[in-house]
Amino acid sequence: MMPLALAEAGEENIIRKIGGSPDLREHLEDLGFVAGGAVTVISASGGSVIVNVKNSRVAVSREMAQKIMV
């Protein structure tokens, strides 16, 4: 397992676990990040990571991406 922030761009990964506070976990679930779901990093530049999750492009901070384990 590794944080989503370290995943290779273009490679599909399966979300294993979501850490952080209950509020953060709920926010990420609302965006489509759920354990067992697929996520693909599109690009990681600056302080954000752009991912494709549930057929939507979502930008999350690098700090949030560190809490999503794939």
mmCIF file of the N, C-alpha and C atoms, coordinates in Angstrom:
data_MODEL
# 
_entry.id   MODEL 
# 
loop_
_atom_site.group_PDB 
_atom_site.id 
_atom_site.type_symbol 
_atom_site.label_atom_id 
_atom_site.label_alt_id 
_atom_site.label_comp_id 
_atom_site.label_asym_id 
_atom_site.label_entity_id 
_atom_site.label_seq_id 
_atom_site.pdbx_PDB_ins_code 
_atom_site.Cartn_x 
_atom_site.Cartn_y 
_atom_site.Cartn_z 
_atom_site.occupancy 
_atom_site.B_iso_or_equiv 
_atom_site.pdbx_formal_charge 
_atom_site.auth_seq_id 
_atom_site.auth_comp_id 
_atom_site.auth_asym_id 
_atom_site.auth_atom_id 
_atom_site.pdbx_PDB_model_num 
ATOM 1   N N  . MET A 1 1  ? 0.834   -1.182 0.000   1.00 0.00 ? 1  MET A N  1 
ATOM 2   C CA . MET A 1 1  ? 0.000   0.000  0.000   1.00 0.00 ? 1  MET A CA 1 
ATOM 3   C C  . MET A 1 1  ? 0.877   1.242  0.000   1.00 0.00 ? 1  MET A C  1 
ATOM 4   N N  . MET A 1 2  ? 0.381   2.259  -0.687  1.00 0.00 ? 2  MET A N  1 
ATOM 5   C CA . MET A 1 2  ? 1.094   3.543  -0.725  1.00 0.00 ? 2  MET A CA 1 
ATOM 6   C C  . MET A 1 2  ? 0.067   4.660  -0.824  1.00 0.00 ? 2  MET A C  1 
ATOM 7   N N  . PRO A 1 3  ? 0.456   5.882  -0.471  1.00 0.00 ? 3  PRO A N  1 
ATOM 8   C CA . PRO A 1 3  ? -0.472  7.011  -0.615  1.00 0.00 ? 3  PRO A CA 1 
ATOM 9   C C  . PRO A 1 3  ? -0.724  7.332  -2.096  1.00 0.00 ? 3  PRO A C  1 
ATOM 10  N N  . LEU A 1 4  ? -1.909  7.792  -2.387  1.00 0.00 ? 4  LEU A N  1 
ATOM 11  C CA . LEU A 1 4  ? -2.269  8.163  -3.759  1.00 0.00 ? 4  LEU A CA 1 
ATOM 12  C C  . LEU A 1 4  ? -1.313  9.213  -4.314  1.00 0.00 ? 4  LEU A C  1 
ATOM 13  N N  . ALA A 1 5  ? -0.772  10.064 -3.455  1.00 0.00 ? 5  ALA A N  1 
ATOM 14  C CA . ALA A 1 5  ? 0.147   11.118 -3.895  1.00 0.00 ? 5  ALA A CA 1 
ATOM 15  C C  . ALA A 1 5  ? 1.398   10.545 -4.561  1.00 0.00 ? 5  ALA A C  1 
ATOM 16  N N  . LEU A 1 6  ? 1.744   9.285  -4.282  1.00 0.00 ? 6  LEU A N  1 
ATOM 17  C CA . LEU A 1 6  ? 2.939   8.668  -4.851  1.00 0.00 ? 6  LEU A CA 1 
ATOM 18  C C  . LEU A 1 6  ? 2.636   7.776  -6.059  1.00 0.00 ? 6  LEU A C  1 
ATOM 19  N N  . ALA A 1 7  ? 1.361   7.638  -6.420  1.00 0.00 ? 7  ALA A N  1 
ATOM 20  C CA . ALA A 1 7  ? 0.982   6.772  -7.540  1.00 0.00 ? 7  ALA A CA 1 
ATOM 21  C C  . ALA A 1 7  ? 1.440   7.374  -8.872  1.00 0.00 ? 7  ALA A C  1 
ATOM 22  N N  . GLU A 1 8  ? 1.731   6.495  -9.818  1.00 0.00 ? 8  GLU A N  1 
ATOM 23  C CA . GLU A 1 8  ? 2.145   6.912  -11.157 1.00 0.00 ? 8  GLU A CA 1 
ATOM 24  C C  . GLU A 1 8  ? 0.960   7.456  -11.946 1.00 0.00 ? 8  GLU A C  1 
ATOM 25  N N  . ALA A 1 9  ? 1.185   8.511  -12.704 1.00 0.00 ? 9  ALA A N  1 
ATOM 26  C CA . ALA A 1 9  ? 0.134   9.075  -13.554 1.00 0.00 ? 9  ALA A CA 1 
ATOM 27  C C  . ALA A 1 9  ? -0.240  8.078  -14.644 1.00 0.00 ? 9  ALA A C  1 
ATOM 28  N N  . GLY A 1 10 ? -1.534  7.963  -14.915 1.00 0.00 ? 10 GLY A N  1 
ATOM 29  C CA . GLY A 1 10 ? -2.025  7.087  -15.973 1.00 0.00 ? 10 GLY A CA 1 
ATOM 30  C C  . GLY A 1 10 ? -2.273  5.660  -15.542 1.00 0.00 ? 10 GLY A C  1 
ATOM 31  N N  . GLU A 1 11 ? -1.897  5.295  -14.337 1.00 0.00 ? 11 GLU A N  1 
ATOM 32  C CA . GLU A 1 11 ? -2.053  3.927  -13.862 1.00 0.00 ? 11 GLU A CA 1 
ATOM 33  C C  . GLU A 1 11 ? -3.288  3.829  -12.963 1.00 0.00 ? 11 GLU A C  1 
ATOM 34  N N  . GLU A 1 12 ? -4.178  2.875  -13.259 1.00 0.00 ? 12 GLU A N  1 
ATOM 35  C CA . GLU A 1 12 ? -5.375  2.707  -12.429 1.00 0.00 ? 12 GLU A CA 1 
ATOM 36  C C  . GLU A 1 12 ? -5.010  1.997  -11.129 1.00 0.00 ? 12 GLU A C  1 
ATOM 37  N N  . ASN A 1 13 ? -5.513  2.504  -10.028 1.00 0.00 ? 13 ASN A N  1 
ATOM 38  C CA . ASN A 1 13 ? -5.269  1.925  -8.708  1.00 0.00 ? 13 ASN A CA 1 
ATOM 39  C C  . ASN A 1 13 ? -6.589  1.675  -8.016  1.00 0.00 ? 13 ASN A C  1 
ATOM 40  N N  . ILE A 1 14 ? -6.579  0.750  -7.066  1.00 0.00 ? 14 ILE A N  1 
ATOM 41  C CA . ILE A 1 14 ? -7.756  0.468  -6.259  1.00 0.00 ? 14 ILE A CA 1 
ATOM 42  C C  . ILE A 1 14 ? -7.549  1.092  -4.885  1.00 0.00 ? 14 ILE A C  1 
ATOM 43  N N  . ILE A 1 15 ? -8.544  1.825  -4.418  1.00 0.00 ? 15 ILE A N  1 
ATOM 44  C CA . ILE A 1 15 ? -8.460  2.458  -3.102  1.00 0.00 ? 15 ILE A CA 1 
ATOM 45  C C  . ILE A 1 15 ? -8.582  1.379  -2.032  1.00 0.00 ? 15 ILE A C  1 
ATOM 46  N N  . ARG A 1 16 ? -7.594  1.298  -1.163  1.00 0.00 ? 16 ARG A N  1 
ATOM 47  C CA . ARG A 1 16 ? -7.579  0.289  -0.102  1.00 0.00 ? 16 ARG A CA 1 
ATOM 48  C C  . ARG A 1 16 ? -8.139  0.827  1.207   1.00 0.00 ? 16 ARG A C  1 
ATOM 49  N N  . LYS A 1 17 ? -7.782  2.073  1.532   1.00 0.00 ? 17 LYS A N  1 
ATOM 50  C CA . LYS A 1 17 ? -8.164  2.635  2.823   1.00 0.00 ? 17 LYS A CA 1 
ATOM 51  C C  . LYS A 1 17 ? -8.102  4.150  2.743   1.00 0.00 ? 17 LYS A C  1 
ATOM 52  N N  . ILE A 1 18 ? -8.973  4.803  3.511   1.00 0.00 ? 18 ILE A N  1 
ATOM 53  C CA . ILE A 1 18 ? -8.957  6.262  3.584   1.00 0.00 ? 18 ILE A CA 1 
ATOM 54  C C  . ILE A 1 18 ? -8.755  6.647  5.036   1.00 0.00 ? 18 ILE A C  1 
ATOM 55  N N  . GLY A 1 19 ? -7.702  7.409  5.298   1.00 0.00 ? 19 GLY A N  1 
ATOM 56  C CA . GLY A 1 19 ? -7.393  7.836  6.656   1.00 0.00 ? 19 GLY A CA 1 
ATOM 57  C C  . GLY A 1 19 ? -7.842  9.262  6.901   1.00 0.00 ? 19 GLY A C  1 
ATOM 58  N N  . GLY A 1 20 ? -7.420  9.793  8.028   1.00 0.00 ? 20 GLY A N  1 
ATOM 59  C CA . GLY A 1 20 ? -7.750  11.167 8.371   1.00 0.00 ? 20 GLY A CA 1 
ATOM 60  C C  . GLY A 1 20 ? -8.917  11.250 9.328   1.00 0.00 ? 20 GLY A C  1 
ATOM 61  N N  . SER A 1 21 ? -9.335  12.460 9.587   1.00 0.00 ? 21 SER A N  1 
ATOM 62  C CA . SER A 1 21 ? -10.438 12.706 10.516  1.00 0.00 ? 21 SER A CA 1 
ATOM 63  C C  . SER A 1 21 ? -11.751 12.211 9.915   1.00 0.00 ? 21 SER A C  1 
ATOM 64  N N  . PRO A 1 22 ? -12.754 11.978 10.761  1.00 0.00 ? 22 PRO A N  1 
ATOM 65  C CA . PRO A 1 22 ? -14.065 11.559 10.229  1.00 0.00 ? 22 PRO A CA 1 
ATOM 66  C C  . PRO A 1 22 ? -14.633 12.555 9.218   1.00 0.00 ? 22 PRO A C  1 
ATOM 67  N N  . ASP A 1 23 ? -14.440 13.860 9.455   1.00 0.00 ? 23 ASP A N  1 
ATOM 68  C CA . ASP A 1 23 ? -14.929 14.870 8.514   1.00 0.00 ? 23 ASP A CA 1 
ATOM 69  C C  . ASP A 1 23 ? -14.235 14.752 7.162   1.00 0.00 ? 23 ASP A C  1 
ATOM 70  N N  . LEU A 1 24 ? -12.920 14.533 7.182   1.00 0.00 ? 24 LEU A N  1 
ATOM 71  C CA . LEU A 1 24 ? -12.169 14.402 5.939   1.00 0.00 ? 24 LEU A CA 1 
ATOM 72  C C  . LEU A 1 24 ? -12.596 13.147 5.185   1.00 0.00 ? 24 LEU A C  1 
ATOM 73  N N  . ARG A 1 25 ? -12.743 12.043 5.894   1.00 0.00 ? 25 ARG A N  1 
ATOM 74  C CA . ARG A 1 25 ? -13.173 10.798 5.244   1.00 0.00 ? 25 ARG A CA 1 
ATOM 75  C C  . ARG A 1 25 ? -14.548 10.963 4.601   1.00 0.00 ? 25 ARG A C  1 
ATOM 76  N N  . GLU A 1 26 ? -15.457 11.652 5.290   1.00 0.00 ? 26 GLU A N  1 
ATOM 77  C CA . GLU A 1 26 ? -16.795 11.882 4.741   1.00 0.00 ? 26 GLU A CA 1 
ATOM 78  C C  . GLU A 1 26 ? -16.720 12.760 3.495   1.00 0.00 ? 26 GLU A C  1 
ATOM 79  N N  . HIS A 1 27 ? -15.889 13.803 3.542   1.00 0.00 ? 27 HIS A N  1 
ATOM 80  C CA . HIS A 1 27 ? -15.725 14.686 2.388   1.00 0.00 ? 27 HIS A CA 1 
ATOM 81  C C  . HIS A 1 27 ? -15.183 13.908 1.185   1.00 0.00 ? 27 HIS A C  1 
ATOM 82  N N  . LEU A 1 28 ? -14.171 13.076 1.409   1.00 0.00 ? 28 LEU A N  1 
ATOM 83  C CA . LEU A 1 28 ? -13.595 12.297 0.314   1.00 0.00 ? 28 LEU A CA 1 
ATOM 84  C C  . LEU A 1 28 ? -14.607 11.287 -0.232  1.00 0.00 ? 28 LEU A C  1 
ATOM 85  N N  . GLU A 1 29 ? -15.405 10.682 0.638   1.00 0.00 ? 29 GLU A N  1 
ATOM 86  C CA . GLU A 1 29 ? -16.449 9.765  0.170   1.00 0.00 ? 29 GLU A CA 1 
ATOM 87  C C  . GLU A 1 29 ? -17.456 10.503 -0.699  1.00 0.00 ? 29 GLU A C  1 
ATOM 88  N N  . ASP A 1 30 ? -17.805 11.731 -0.314  1.00 0.00 ? 30 ASP A N  1 
ATOM 89  C CA . ASP A 1 30 ? -18.738 12.526 -1.118  1.00 0.00 ? 30 ASP A CA 1 
ATOM 90  C C  . ASP A 1 30 ? -18.168 12.816 -2.508  1.00 0.00 ? 30 ASP A C  1 
ATOM 91  N N  . LEU A 1 31 ? -16.845 12.911 -2.610  1.00 0.00 ? 31 LEU A N  1 
ATOM 92  C CA . LEU A 1 31 ? -16.197 13.149 -3.909  1.00 0.00 ? 31 LEU A CA 1 
ATOM 93  C C  . LEU A 1 31 ? -16.069 11.871 -4.730  1.00 0.00 ? 31 LEU A C  1 
ATOM 94  N N  . GLY A 1 32 ? -16.336 10.705 -4.118  1.00 0.00 ? 32 GLY A N  1 
ATOM 95  C CA . GLY A 1 32 ? -16.273 9.436  -4.843  1.00 0.00 ? 32 GLY A CA 1 
ATOM 96  C C  . GLY A 1 32 ? -15.138 8.524  -4.434  1.00 0.00 ? 32 GLY A C  1 
ATOM 97  N N  . PHE A 1 33 ? -14.348 8.925  -3.447  1.00 0.00 ? 33 PHE A N  1 
ATOM 98  C CA . PHE A 1 33 ? -13.242 8.095  -2.981  1.00 0.00 ? 33 PHE A CA 1 
ATOM 99  C C  . PHE A 1 33 ? -13.767 7.116  -1.934  1.00 0.00 ? 33 PHE A C  1 
ATOM 100 N N  . VAL A 1 34 ? -14.003 5.866  -2.350  1.00 0.00 ? 34 VAL A N  1 
ATOM 101 C CA . VAL A 1 34 ? -14.481 4.838  -1.436  1.00 0.00 ? 34 VAL A CA 1 
ATOM 102 C C  . VAL A 1 34 ? -13.578 3.616  -1.549  1.00 0.00 ? 34 VAL A C  1 
ATOM 103 N N  . ALA A 1 35 ? -13.392 2.913  -0.444  1.00 0.00 ? 35 ALA A N  1 
ATOM 104 C CA . ALA A 1 35 ? -12.558 1.709  -0.437  1.00 0.00 ? 35 ALA A CA 1 
ATOM 105 C C  . ALA A 1 35 ? -13.106 0.714  -1.456  1.00 0.00 ? 35 ALA A C  1 
ATOM 106 N N  . GLY A 1 36 ? -12.214 0.155  -2.260  1.00 0.00 ? 36 GLY A N  1 
ATOM 107 C CA . GLY A 1 36 ? -12.596 -0.784 -3.306  1.00 0.00 ? 36 GLY A CA 1 
ATOM 108 C C  . GLY A 1 36 ? -12.840 -0.119 -4.647  1.00 0.00 ? 36 GLY A C  1 
ATOM 109 N N  . GLY A 1 37 ? -12.932 1.201  -4.676  1.00 0.00 ? 37 GLY A N  1 
ATOM 110 C CA . GLY A 1 37 ? -13.163 1.926  -5.919  1.00 0.00 ? 37 GLY A CA 1 
ATOM 111 C C  . GLY A 1 37 ? -11.872 2.154  -6.691  1.00 0.00 ? 37 GLY A C  1 
ATOM 112 N N  . ALA A 1 38 ? -12.004 2.386  -7.980  1.00 0.00 ? 38 ALA A N  1 
ATOM 113 C CA . ALA A 1 38 ? -10.847 2.632  -8.839  1.00 0.00 ? 38 ALA A CA 1 
ATOM 114 C C  . ALA A 1 38 ? -10.559 4.126  -8.923  1.00 0.00 ? 38 ALA A C  1 
ATOM 115 N N  . VAL A 1 39 ? -9.275  4.457  -8.974  1.00 0.00 ? 39 VAL A N  1 
ATOM 116 C CA . VAL A 1 39 ? -8.849  5.846  -9.098  1.00 0.00 ? 39 VAL A CA 1 
ATOM 117 C C  . VAL A 1 39 ? -7.606  5.888  -9.977  1.00 0.00 ? 39 VAL A C  1 
ATOM 118 N N  . THR A 1 40 ? -7.540  6.864  -10.871 1.00 0.00 ? 40 THR A N  1 
ATOM 119 C CA . THR A 1 40 ? -6.396  7.034  -11.760 1.00 0.00 ? 40 THR A CA 1 
ATOM 120 C C  . THR A 1 40 ? -5.846  8.442  -11.610 1.00 0.00 ? 40 THR A C  1 
ATOM 121 N N  . VAL A 1 41 ? -4.552  8.553  -11.355 1.00 0.00 ? 41 VAL A N  1 
ATOM 122 C CA . VAL A 1 41 ? -3.915  9.866  -11.274 1.00 0.00 ? 41 VAL A CA 1 
ATOM 123 C C  . VAL A 1 41 ? -3.738  10.387 -12.694 1.00 0.00 ? 41 VAL A C  1 
ATOM 124 N N  . ILE A 1 42 ? -4.216  11.596 -12.935 1.00 0.00 ? 42 ILE A N  1 
ATOM 125 C CA . ILE A 1 42 ? -4.052  12.224 -14.242 1.00 0.00 ? 42 ILE A CA 1 
ATOM 126 C C  . ILE A 1 42 ? -2.780  13.067 -14.239 1.00 0.00 ? 42 ILE A C  1 
ATOM 127 N N  . SER A 1 43 ? -2.614  13.883 -13.215 1.00 0.00 ? 43 SER A N  1 
ATOM 128 C CA . SER A 1 43 ? -1.386  14.657 -13.071 1.00 0.00 ? 43 SER A CA 1 
ATOM 129 C C  . SER A 1 43 ? -1.212  15.084 -11.623 1.00 0.00 ? 43 SER A C  1 
ATOM 130 N N  . ALA A 1 44 ? 0.031   15.307 -11.280 1.00 0.00 ? 44 ALA A N  1 
ATOM 131 C CA . ALA A 1 44 ? 0.361   15.785 -9.937  1.00 0.00 ? 44 ALA A CA 1 
ATOM 132 C C  . ALA A 1 44 ? 1.345   16.929 -10.112 1.00 0.00 ? 44 ALA A C  1 
ATOM 133 N N  . SER A 1 45 ? 0.854   18.144 -9.916  1.00 0.00 ? 45 SER A N  1 
ATOM 134 C CA . SER A 1 45 ? 1.735   19.297 -10.081 1.00 0.00 ? 45 SER A CA 1 
ATOM 135 C C  . SER A 1 45 ? 1.466   20.296 -8.965  1.00 0.00 ? 45 SER A C  1 
ATOM 136 N N  . GLY A 1 46 ? 2.505   20.922 -8.525  1.00 0.00 ? 46 GLY A N  1 
ATOM 137 C CA . GLY A 1 46 ? 2.357   21.894 -7.456  1.00 0.00 ? 46 GLY A CA 1 
ATOM 138 C C  . GLY A 1 46 ? 1.832   21.248 -6.194  1.00 0.00 ? 46 GLY A C  1 
ATOM 139 N N  . GLY A 1 47 ? 0.797   21.832 -5.621  1.00 0.00 ? 47 GLY A N  1 
ATOM 140 C CA . GLY A 1 47 ? 0.247   21.323 -4.376  1.00 0.00 ? 47 GLY A CA 1 
ATOM 141 C C  . GLY A 1 47 ? -0.997  20.485 -4.542  1.00 0.00 ? 47 GLY A C  1 
ATOM 142 N N  . SER A 1 48 ? -1.348  20.131 -5.797  1.00 0.00 ? 48 SER A N  1 
ATOM 143 C CA . SER A 1 48 ? -2.569  19.350 -5.981  1.00 0.00 ? 48 SER A CA 1 
ATOM 144 C C  . SER A 1 48 ? -2.341  18.126 -6.866  1.00 0.00 ? 48 SER A C  1 
ATOM 145 N N  . VAL A 1 49 ? -3.263  17.188 -6.720  1.00 0.00 ? 49 VAL A N  1 
ATOM 146 C CA . VAL A 1 49 ? -3.238  15.960 -7.514  1.00 0.00 ? 49 VAL A CA 1 
ATOM 147 C C  . VAL A 1 49 ? -4.587  15.882 -8.226  1.00 0.00 ? 49 VAL A C  1 
ATOM 148 N N  . ILE A 1 50 ? -4.553  15.740 -9.547  1.00 0.00 ? 50 ILE A N  1 
ATOM 149 C CA . ILE A 1 50 ? -5.779  15.622 -10.327 1.00 0.00 ? 50 ILE A CA 1 
ATOM 150 C C  . ILE A 1 50 ? -5.977  14.149 -10.638 1.00 0.00 ? 50 ILE A C  1 
ATOM 151 N N  . VAL A 1 51 ? -7.168  13.652 -10.282 1.00 0.00 ? 51 VAL A N  1 
ATOM 152 C CA . VAL A 1 51 ? -7.451  12.227 -10.452 1.00 0.00 ? 51 VAL A CA 1 
ATOM 153 C C  . VAL A 1 51 ? -8.766  12.035 -11.186 1.00 0.00 ? 51 VAL A C  1 
ATOM 154 N N  . ASN A 1 52 ? -8.925  10.850 -11.737 1.00 0.00 ? 52 ASN A N  1 
ATOM 155 C CA . ASN A 1 52 ? -10.185 10.438 -12.345 1.00 0.00 ? 52 ASN A CA 1 
ATOM 156 C C  . ASN A 1 52 ? -10.793 9.399  -11.406 1.00 0.00 ? 52 ASN A C  1 
ATOM 157 N N  . VAL A 1 53 ? -11.925 9.726  -10.825 1.00 0.00 ? 53 VAL A N  1 
ATOM 158 C CA . VAL A 1 53 ? -12.612 8.806  -9.917  1.00 0.00 ? 53 VAL A CA 1 
ATOM 159 C C  . VAL A 1 53 ? -14.090 8.807  -10.276 1.00 0.00 ? 53 VAL A C  1 
ATOM 160 N N  . LYS A 1 54 ? -14.657 7.634  -10.474 1.00 0.00 ? 54 LYS A N  1 
ATOM 161 C CA . LYS A 1 54 ? -16.076 7.494  -10.852 1.00 0.00 ? 54 LYS A CA 1 
ATOM 162 C C  . LYS A 1 54 ? -16.422 8.350  -12.061 1.00 0.00 ? 54 LYS A C  1 
ATOM 163 N N  . ASN A 1 55 ? -15.609 8.290  -13.088 1.00 0.00 ? 55 ASN A N  1 
ATOM 164 C CA . ASN A 1 55 ? -15.818 9.019  -14.348 1.00 0.00 ? 55 ASN A CA 1 
ATOM 165 C C  . ASN A 1 55 ? -15.869 10.531 -14.193 1.00 0.00 ? 55 ASN A C  1 
ATOM 166 N N  . SER A 1 56 ? -15.240 11.053 -13.151 1.00 0.00 ? 56 SER A N  1 
ATOM 167 C CA . SER A 1 56 ? -15.150 12.501 -12.941 1.00 0.00 ? 56 SER A CA 1 
ATOM 168 C C  . SER A 1 56 ? -13.716 12.878 -12.633 1.00 0.00 ? 56 SER A C  1 
ATOM 169 N N  . ARG A 1 57 ? -13.324 14.052 -13.093 1.00 0.00 ? 57 ARG A N  1 
ATOM 170 C CA . ARG A 1 57 ? -11.991 14.563 -12.736 1.00 0.00 ? 57 ARG A CA 1 
ATOM 171 C C  . ARG A 1 57 ? -12.124 15.395 -11.479 1.00 0.00 ? 57 ARG A C  1 
ATOM 172 N N  . VAL A 1 58 ? -11.278 15.086 -10.507 1.00 0.00 ? 58 VAL A N  1 
ATOM 173 C CA . VAL A 1 58 ? -11.328 15.766 -9.221  1.00 0.00 ? 58 VAL A CA 1 
ATOM 174 C C  . VAL A 1 58 ? -9.909  16.179 -8.858  1.00 0.00 ? 58 VAL A C  1 
ATOM 175 N N  . ALA A 1 59 ? -9.768  17.395 -8.345  1.00 0.00 ? 59 ALA A N  1 
ATOM 176 C CA . ALA A 1 59 ? -8.474  17.854 -7.844  1.00 0.00 ? 59 ALA A CA 1 
ATOM 177 C C  . ALA A 1 59 ? -8.526  17.823 -6.322  1.00 0.00 ? 59 ALA A C  1 
ATOM 178 N N  . VAL A 1 60 ? -7.533  17.175 -5.723  1.00 0.00 ? 60 VAL A N  1 
ATOM 179 C CA . VAL A 1 60 ? -7.416  17.153 -4.269  1.00 0.00 ? 60 VAL A CA 1 
ATOM 180 C C  . VAL A 1 60 ? -6.029  17.661 -3.899  1.00 0.00 ? 60 VAL A C  1 
ATOM 181 N N  . SER A 1 61 ? -5.920  18.208 -2.713  1.00 0.00 ? 61 SER A N  1 
ATOM 182 C CA . SER A 1 61 ? -4.611  18.682 -2.270  1.00 0.00 ? 61 SER A CA 1 
ATOM 183 C C  . SER A 1 61 ? -3.680  17.490 -2.067  1.00 0.00 ? 61 SER A C  1 
ATOM 184 N N  . ARG A 1 62 ? -2.398  17.748 -2.128  1.00 0.00 ? 62 ARG A N  1 
ATOM 185 C CA . ARG A 1 62 ? -1.416  16.685 -1.908  1.00 0.00 ? 62 ARG A CA 1 
ATOM 186 C C  . ARG A 1 62 ? -1.583  16.106 -0.496  1.00 0.00 ? 62 ARG A C  1 
ATOM 187 N N  . GLU A 1 63 ? -1.957  16.972 0.448   1.00 0.00 ? 63 GLU A N  1 
ATOM 188 C CA . GLU A 1 63 ? -2.178  16.526 1.831   1.00 0.00 ? 63 GLU A CA 1 
ATOM 189 C C  . GLU A 1 63 ? -3.327  15.508 1.894   1.00 0.00 ? 63 GLU A C  1 
ATOM 190 N N  . MET A 1 64 ? -4.420  15.780 1.185   1.00 0.00 ? 64 MET A N  1 
ATOM 191 C CA . MET A 1 64 ? -5.536  14.826 1.143   1.00 0.00 ? 64 MET A CA 1 
ATOM 192 C C  . MET A 1 64 ? -5.127  13.552 0.433   1.00 0.00 ? 64 MET A C  1 
ATOM 193 N N  . ALA A 1 65 ? -4.363  13.677 -0.641  1.00 0.00 ? 65 ALA A N  1 
ATOM 194 C CA . ALA A 1 65 ? -3.921  12.505 -1.398  1.00 0.00 ? 65 ALA A CA 1 
ATOM 195 C C  . ALA A 1 65 ? -3.034  11.590 -0.558  1.00 0.00 ? 65 ALA A C  1 
ATOM 196 N N  . GLN A 1 66 ? -2.367  12.160 0.437   1.00 0.00 ? 66 GLN A N  1 
ATOM 197 C CA . GLN A 1 66 ? -1.534  11.357 1.342   1.00 0.00 ? 66 GLN A CA 1 
ATOM 198 C C  . GLN A 1 66 ? -2.401  10.463 2.227   1.00 0.00 ? 66 GLN A C  1 
ATOM 199 N N  . LYS A 1 67 ? -3.661  10.830 2.446   1.00 0.00 ? 67 LYS A N  1 
ATOM 200 C CA . LYS A 1 67 ? -4.567  10.072 3.316   1.00 0.00 ? 67 LYS A CA 1 
ATOM 201 C C  . LYS A 1 67 ? -5.276  8.934  2.577   1.00 0.00 ? 67 LYS A C  1 
ATOM 202 N N  . ILE A 1 68 ? -5.202  8.946  1.232   1.00 0.00 ? 68 ILE A N  1 
ATOM 203 C CA . ILE A 1 68 ? -5.875  7.916  0.424   1.00 0.00 ? 68 ILE A CA 1 
ATOM 204 C C  . ILE A 1 68 ? -4.845  6.855  0.081   1.00 0.00 ? 68 ILE A C  1 
ATOM 205 N N  . MET A 1 69 ? -5.036  5.660  0.619   1.00 0.00 ? 69 MET A N  1 
ATOM 206 C CA . MET A 1 69 ? -4.083  4.576  0.390   1.00 0.00 ? 69 MET A CA 1 
ATOM 207 C C  . MET A 1 69 ? -4.560  3.670  -0.737  1.00 0.00 ? 69 MET A C  1 
ATOM 208 N N  . VAL A 1 70 ? -3.641  3.401  -1.677  1.00 0.00 ? 70 VAL A N  1 
ATOM 209 C CA . VAL A 1 70 ? -3.968  2.538  -2.832  1.00 0.00 ? 70 VAL A CA 1 
ATOM 210 C C  . VAL A 1 70 ? -3.030  1.347  -2.855  1.00 0.00 ? 70 VAL A C  1 
# 
